[in-house]
Amino acid sequence: MSKETSISKQSIGKTIAAKLKDYHMLVKFRLSFIVVFSAGIGYLFAGGEQSSFFLFLAGGFLITAASNAINQIIESDTDKLMTRTADRPLAAGRMQSTEAIIAAGLMAVSGIAILWVWFNTLSALLGALSLISYAFLYTPMKKVSPIAVFIGAFPGAMPPLIGCAAAAGGINDLAILLFSVQFVWQFPHFWSIAWVAADDYAKGGFHLLPSVKGRSKTSALYIVIYTILLIPVSLLMYLLGYTGWISALIVFITGILFLLQTIKLYRSSEIKDARSLMFGSFLYLPIVLIALLVDQI
């Protein structure tokens, strides 16, 4: 092998690696994974066939990835203004909007088609609704009012509904209970992120904390209130007889620990405590969902 050929192959390899990294950022892979995880829990809760489980995850991931890509297409100019998003492929100019639009369209159509053809119409429609509401309602509303967090909580909580619909062909009480847990959880989760990134969000024209003063006692109080509400909502499955006492104990202890983090933020109003709360929120949801799934009666 000649030296020129070796260098050419290395160059191609680096180009491919860079492109894959850009798509990893475009679809917000880690966020998409979390969303698909909760959809998978809903699917298993409703007794979905294990043989189709990974196909369902693939469909859900494609829809979520498309939603995130469209979000970045719409906010590409805004992303340039914020430190945390300036290196995204569209904002940095490494990817043209045409490429991103084509990729988002292909992922959206493929994901919805998988749910429609291999599962049922309802799950496909819910998937499409979650994409549309996230990309075209929540995304533009972020620059208008903090109510965007409330609007975004609906598509953010829909994955368990989609999972249950794909498995059972309908939306039952379990699906609604899972939706409720994820809906309420999103407020302390997202507000902790907004607290940490408040200065950066302000550069982009976003003011997403519940108080007009941003990082304030009022914003922290809202976070505490919603976290208190999250505890009984997460215990509803036990109270209604769908799960046992073991998961109830885990859910209660996890909720109390989560609440203590919010109280600490309320007392200090410090970014480091908001960051701890943010990481705590990432742990809370999977712990609770797994406990409920394993302990269902």
Phi, psi and omega in degrees: 000128182287161180296322180296319180295318180297316179296321180297317180293322178296320180296317178297318180298319179293322179296317179295317180298319179295320179293318178297322178296320179296320178290327175301320179284322183298319183268000183050067192306314183294319177296317179298322180296316180298317179298314181293327177301313181292328175295320179296323176298316178299320179298313181290323178301322183273007176079030179298150180292129182295331180295337181255005187299311184288332174293320176297316178300321180297315178298315179296320179296318181297319179294316179295317179298319178296318179300315181293323178294316179297321176304316181286329176297313181293323186258018185302318179292321178292321181301330179296335185275343187251136183301317185291343183239357186296337182267005175297149190303321179287316181296323182276352178083011179278346179224137177277151182298328179300315179298316181294321179296316179296315180298315180298318179298316180295318180293318180297311181296317181295315181296314179294321179297320179299313180294321182292312188281315187267345181238264180201167184296320183299314181296323178293318180293320177294321177298316178296320180295320179295320178297311183296315183291325179288311187283323190248355173246302181297312185301306179291332182291340182301333180269356185260312188199151174300348177297347176304326180297318178295316179296316181292338180293335179290304176296329179294334181262358184284338181310315178297326176297317180296319179296315179296319180296319180296324183278320189251349180079008180198179179250115182252185182299320179300318180299317181293322178294317178296319176302317182297317178300310184290328179295309183291322180302328186294335182291304176296327179297306185287322180294329175293321175296315180297327179293312181298318186258020186303316181295318180293317178300322181297326177299326181270001180086018179258134174228094194252354174286151187294338179261143179295341179275000177075239180288093184219170177299326180295314178299316180296323179296319176302318179297317178298315183299314181292329178289324174298316179298327183297328184297305179294326178297319180289340180269356183300325180298322177289315183296331180266004172086016180272335180227167184266183186287335181296311179294325178300318179295316179297315180298317182295313181296316178298319179295320179295317178297320178296317180296321179298325177295321180291323178295322177298319177296319180300320182288323187261325186059029182262147182297324182297327179284328174293323179293319177298319178296320179301312178293325176297323179293325177295329179278324186303307188298308180297324179298313181294314182295318179294317179300316180295319181294314183293328187258015180293143184270000000 
